[in-house]
Amino acid sequence: MKLHKCIPIALLLGSVATLASENATEEMAMKKEGVEYIKMLGGALKGELQAKFKSDQSGLSAMAFCATQATEITQSVNAKLPAYASVRRTALKTRNESNLPDATDKKVMEAYEASIAAQTFHPDDIKIVEEGSTTRVYKPLMTDGVCLKCHGDHIAPEIQKVIDAHYPHDKAVAFKAGSLRGVIVAEIKKH
């Protein structure tokens, strides 16, 4: 005669609830860590850009900064992160070819654009994507008025010269205020 061990349903449901709770806690921790890295990069770049615009409202100094130092600042921020993490910028319409999006980036940005079109978008909408052993945390970058000096429809000729010299395949133009400029992405490998 075989004895069958029965797992009480309450115990099974309790285990499922505990697992779900642990997953939610882990996701919140990843989100928090990713947002911290995003703020490091975003803050460093935004601080420099604001200083450049304050000293030169034409936007020419800001454009020169982006062309010559934005990549270095990104590398500097990444050097401060743990070995299992990185942070970067990307967009559907890129200026710097080293910031091209992959398929996952495109899906996330297309989802942001769809929510903007549906008027359900909120600029604090952080998206989290799990891919194998990596968690990606996305924060949208929105275009405001000052961005349009280098990314709008009417770019001053002196700024356009800098863009043409550094970014011959530039696609990051014709934005409007309030449109999605791109995203900052933190990637965190499970450790």
Salt bridges, closest charged atoms under 4 A:
ASP102 OD2 - ARG136 NH2 2.65
ASP105 OD2 - ARG88 NH1 2.93
ASP105 OD1 - ARG136 NH1 2.98
ASP124 OD2 - HIS122 ND1 3.83
ASP125 OD2 - LYS127 NZ 2.97
GLU130 OE1 - LYS190 NZ 2.94
GLU131 OE1 - ARG136 NE 3.47
ASP153 OD2 - LYS176 NZ 2.19
ASP170 OD1 - ARG95 NE 2.98
GLU187 OE2 - ARG88 NE 2.78
GLU187 OE1 - ARG136 NE 3.63
